[in-house]
Amino acid sequence: MGDQTNRTVADINLRIELNRLAHQAADRGDGPLLAILGAAVRTLDERICEAESHPTVDRPSGSTSLICRNVRVRGRRTSVKLENEFWSALENLAKRSNCSITALCDVAHQLKGAGSLTSALRVFILRNAAPTQPDRA
């Protein structure tokens, strides 16, 4: 495993332990300790969910394997499965827009209507990452 993967695994293990301690603090009614542990867990969640924590894997051309990543939408963590090409396009769009992937996921979520977040992200990426083509009658 690479260094980044080792750090992510360590963060996940630390999050599990902090969450366990938070449950114990809640059972004892220790509000201040619970608040501190809750803040630490949220900080780890953010670090784990950052796109840089999930390096993309080079895949052979023509590969359509789905890659699952955790993202935040409206402050809540959720999982999204997209093809590597869509993740790359989303990362490029975030860089071009000078914003985070989380911000783009929030916008796609707001525009999604009745469909799934994954579908909304694909449409959002296609509308915003692809060059504009003139309509052909």
N, C-alpha and C positions, 0 to 999 in steps of 0.2 A: 504494500500500500504506500501511496505517496504521503508526503508530509501533511498536505492539506487534508487528505482523507483521515489521517491519524488524528489531526486536530479536531475534525468534525466528530469523529467517534468519541473522542475524549469529552467534547462539549455535550454530546448526547448523554453519555454516562453521568456527567456532572449534573445535567438537568434532571435525570431520573432520581439521583440522590437528593438534590435540593427539593424536588417535588415530594419525595418521601418525608423529608424533614418538615416541609410545609404542612403536610397532612397531620403529622404529630403535633405541630404547634397549634393547628386548628383544633385538634382533639383536646388539648390542654387549655384552650382559650387564650393563648398568648398572642394577642393582636399585633403588638409591635414586631415580634419576631416573624410572624406570618407575613406582615407587610414587607419586611426586608427580604425574606425568602421569595416572596411573589415577584418583587422587582428583579431579583437575580435571575429567576426563571424566565421572565419576560425578556431580559437582556440576552440570555442564552438563546431563546427562541428566535430573536431578531438576527443574531449572529449565525445561527444554524440555517436560517431561511434565506440569507443573502445569496444572490446568484453566484458570487465568487466562492461560496462554500460548496458549490456543486459544479465542479469543472465538467465541461462537456467532453464527451468521449468521441474521438474520431471514429467515424463509421465509414465503411466502404460506400462509394456512391451507389445510389439506388436503394440503400437501406431505409426501411420505413419503420424501424423500431421506435416505440414510444419511450420517452424519458420522463419519469415522474419527478417533479420538484415541488417543494412546499413554497407557497407564496402567501402574501397577506392581502386580503380584500376587506376593505372597511374595518381594518384593525384585527381581523380574525384570520387565523392560519387555515389554509386549505391546500389540498394537493391538486396538481394539474398535470395531465399527461399530454405531452406534445412531441412531435417529431423533432429531431435535432435541428433540422433546418428552420423550424418555427422558433425554437429557442434562440438560435443565432440571429434570426431576423428581429426578434423582440429585443435582444441585447443591443443590436445595432440601432434600432429605433430609439431605445432609451438613451444611448449615447448621443445620437443626433438631436434628440429633444432635450438633452441635458436634464434628465429626470431618472427616477429609479424604475425598475421593473414593477415594483409595488404600485407606483403611481399609475403606470400604464394598465395594470390589472384592475385598479379601481375604475379607471375610465371605461375600460371594456365591460366591466361588470355593470356600470350605469347604463350602458348602451345595449346590453344583451337582450332585453325583452324576456321572452319566455324560454329561450334556449339555455343550454348549459354554459358555464364559464369557459370551458375548453373550446366549444364552438364559437363563442363570442370572441375569444382571443384570436382564433384563426382568422375570422372575418376582419377583426380590428387590424391585425398584422397585414393582411392582404390589402386592405383599404389604405393603410398608412405607409407601408414599406415598399409597395410596388410602384413603379413609375405610372403616372396617369396615362391611360390610353384613350384616344378619342373614340367616341361612340360611332359604331358603324351601323348604318341602316340597311 
